Amino acid sequence: MSSALLVADNLHKAFGAVRVADDISFSINAGEVVGIIGPNGAGKTTLFGLLAGTVPLDRGSIHFGGKDITRLPTHQRAQLGIGRTYQIPRPFTHMTVSENLRVAALFGGGLEEAECDEWVKQVLDFTGLSRDSRTLAGRLSLLARKRHELARALATRPSLLLVDEVAAGLTDAEVDDFIALIRRVKNAGITVVWIEHVMKTMLAATDRLIAVAGGKILASGQPKEVIQSREVRRVYLGT
């Protein structure tokens, strides 16, 4: 097996006649921030579902930390260290920010009750949510909801974090703020795979890009090289 943290081999997934993953293979090394780009309908979010276990594979295999997780359910993948955010935040809106993180830490991170309070405090501080700790999740601003979604994933103590379009709808200044937060996540030793449409974000935040379209990988490599490739510009940028 490869020494990579995550290895996806020959992933296949179709919904009826639509192939959303058509023989996709790639690896993610520990400590990287890898961006995934592609037009709407390219299969990016479905790919995250395959990695996280919320979408079953038709064919192929996924190894994480040297372990075959292809048939493992979502909660077992989370316990092994795969965390995920969603495009549309999914908090328990009737619970406070802290309570949401506590649930994530207990059931996703495997922490004991006695450990939770200190860990939740650390995650709140890390993500800049300390002042909102007692706010109901359903009353947060857009930026705070995005931070909270990331915080809930971090509360599960992941070694690999799948980030799905957290910059969508944010101002340029807020996007820059999120880039800084993702860099802190990387510096904390967490590997990040990030789906995003904002090219400025991908160029500024990632070590490597994977471009997908039609369920296939178009290009993979250094961010500038991928964005400048003829096929990516044709399919993704329309030039």
C-alpha positions in Angstrom: 0.0 0.0 0.0 1.0 3.6 -0.5 2.2 5.7 2.4 -0.4 8.3 1.6 -3.0 9.1 4.3 -5.9 8.4 1.9 -5.9 6.3 -1.3 -8.9 6.1 -3.6 -8.6 3.5 -6.4 -10.9 3.2 -9.4 -14.0 4.7 -7.8 -17.2 4.1 -9.7 -20.6 5.5 -8.9 -23.6 6.0 -11.1 -27.2 7.3 -10.5 -29.1 5.6 -13.3 -27.3 6.5 -16.5 -25.4 9.4 -15.0 -21.8 8.5 -14.0 -20.7 10.8 -11.2 -17.5 8.9 -10.5 -16.1 7.1 -13.5 -12.9 5.3 -12.6 -11.5 8.0 -10.3 -8.2 7.4 -8.6 -6.1 9.7 -6.4 -4.2 9.9 -3.2 -3.9 12.5 -0.4 -0.7 12.8 1.6 -0.7 13.7 5.3 -0.4 17.5 5.9 -1.7 18.6 2.6 -4.5 21.0 1.7 -5.9 19.6 -1.5 -8.5 21.5 -3.5 -11.2 19.9 -5.7 -12.6 22.0 -8.4 -15.1 21.4 -11.2 -18.3 22.8 -12.7 -21.7 22.2 -11.1 -22.7 18.6 -11.5 -19.1 17.4 -11.8 -19.5 15.0 -8.9 -17.5 16.8 -6.3 -19.9 16.5 -3.4 -20.8 12.9 -4.4 -17.0 12.2 -4.2 -17.0 13.5 -0.6 -20.0 11.2 0.1 -18.0 8.2 -1.2 -15.0 9.1 1.0 -17.2 9.8 4.1 -19.4 6.7 3.6 -22.7 8.5 3.1 -22.8 7.4 -0.6 -22.1 3.7 -1.3 -19.5 2.8 -4.0 -20.5 0.7 -7.0 -16.9 -0.4 -7.5 -13.5 0.6 -6.3 -11.7 0.8 -3.0 -10.8 3.4 -0.4 -8.0 3.1 2.1 -7.4 5.5 5.0 -4.3 5.3 7.2 -3.5 2.0 5.5 -6.9 0.5 6.4 -9.5 -0.6 3.9 -12.6 1.5 4.7 -14.5 0.7 1.5 -17.4 -1.0 3.3 -17.2 0.8 6.6 -20.3 2.9 7.6 -20.0 6.6 8.1 -19.7 6.6 11.9 -16.8 4.1 11.9 -15.0 6.3 9.3 -15.5 9.3 11.6 -14.1 7.3 14.5 -11.0 6.5 12.4 -10.5 10.3 11.8 -12.5 11.4 8.8 -14.5 14.6 9.5 -16.7 16.5 7.1 -18.6 19.8 6.6 -21.6 20.4 4.4 -22.4 23.1 1.8 -25.5 23.9 3.8 -24.7 23.8 7.6 -26.5 21.1 9.5 -26.5 22.1 13.2 -29.1 21.3 15.8 -30.7 24.7 15.5 -32.5 24.5 18.9 -29.2 23.8 20.7 -26.4 26.3 21.5 -23.1 26.4 19.7 -21.4 24.7 22.6 -24.0 22.0 22.9 -23.6 21.2 19.2 -19.9 20.8 19.6 -20.4 18.7 22.7 -22.6 16.3 20.7 -20.0 16.1 18.0 -17.2 15.4 20.5 -19.1 12.7 22.3 -20.5 10.8 19.4 -18.1 11.6 16.6 -14.9 12.1 18.6 -15.4 9.4 21.1 -14.6 11.6 24.1 -15.8 10.9 27.6 -18.1 13.4 29.4 -15.3 14.5 31.7 -13.1 15.5 28.7 -15.7 17.3 26.7 -15.8 20.7 28.4 -12.1 21.5 27.9 -12.1 20.1 24.4 -15.2 22.2 23.4 -13.5 25.3 24.8 -10.4 24.6 22.8 -12.4 24.2 19.6 -14.4 27.4 20.3 -11.2 29.3 20.8 -9.6 27.8 17.7 -12.5 28.7 15.4 -13.2 32.2 16.9 -16.6 31.2 18.3 -16.1 31.7 22.0 -18.3 34.8 22.2 -21.1 32.8 20.5 -20.8 29.7 22.7 -24.2 30.2 24.3 -26.0 31.4 21.2 -28.6 29.1 19.6 -27.1 27.7 16.4 -30.2 28.7 14.4 -29.5 32.4 15.3 -26.0 32.6 14.0 -24.9 35.0 11.2 -23.8 33.4 7.9 -20.1 33.7 8.7 -20.7 32.3 12.2 -22.7 29.4 10.8 -19.8 28.6 8.5 -17.4 28.7 11.4 -19.7 26.6 13.4 -20.0 23.9 10.7 -16.2 23.7 10.6 -16.0 23.6 14.4 -18.5 20.8 14.6 -16.3 18.7 12.2 -13.1 19.7 14.2 -14.8 18.6 17.4 -14.8 15.0 16.2 -10.9 15.2 16.3 -10.3 14.3 12.6 -7.0 13.7 11.0 -8.6 14.3 7.6 -11.1 17.1 7.1 -13.4 17.2 4.1 -14.5 20.8 3.6 -17.4 21.4 1.2 -17.7 25.0 -0.1 -17.5 26.9 3.2 -16.6 30.1 1.4 -19.9 30.2 -0.6 -21.8 33.4 0.1 -19.0 35.1 2.0 -17.5 38.5 1.3 -13.8 38.8 0.1 -12.7 39.7 3.6 -14.6 36.8 5.1 -13.1 34.4 2.6 -9.6 35.6 3.5 -10.6 35.0 7.2 -11.6 31.5 6.3 -8.4 30.9 4.4 -6.4 31.9 7.5 -8.5 29.4 9.6 -7.9 26.6 7.1 -4.2 27.3 7.4 -4.4 27.1 11.2 -6.2 23.7 10.7 -3.3 22.5 8.5 -0.7 23.8 11.1 -2.5 21.8 13.7 -1.6 18.7 11.8 -4.9 18.1 10.1 -5.0 17.1 6.4 -7.7 19.0 4.4 -9.5 18.3 1.2 -11.5 21.3 0.1 -14.2 21.7 -2.5 -14.6 25.3 -3.6 -15.7 27.3 -6.7 -13.8 30.5 -5.8 -10.5 30.3 -7.7 -8.8 32.9 -5.6 -9.5 30.8 -2.6 -8.1 27.7 -4.2 -4.9 29.4 -5.4 -4.3 31.0 -2.0 -5.1 28.1 0.3 -4.2 24.8 -1.4 -1.0 22.8 -2.0 -2.5 20.9 -4.8 -5.6 20.9 -7.0 -7.7 18.1 -8.5 -10.0 19.2 -11.3 -13.0 16.9 -12.1 -15.8 17.0 -14.7 -18.2 14.4 -15.9 -17.1 12.0 -13.2 -13.5 12.0 -14.3 -10.3 13.7 -13.2 -9.2 16.2 -15.8 -6.0 17.4 -14.1 -4.0 17.1 -10.9 -1.0 19.0 -9.6 0.2 22.4 -8.6 -2.8 24.9 -8.4 -1.6 27.3 -11.1 -0.6 24.5 -13.5 -4.1 22.9 -13.1 -6.0 26.1 -13.6 -3.9 27.0 -16.6 -4.3 23.6 -18.3 -6.1 23.6 -21.6 -8.7 21.0 -20.6 -9.6 22.6 -17.3 -10.0 26.1 -18.9 -12.2 24.6 -21.6 -14.5 22.6 -19.3 -14.4 24.6 -16.1 -13.7 28.2 -17.2 -15.3 28.0 -20.7 -12.2 29.3 -22.5 
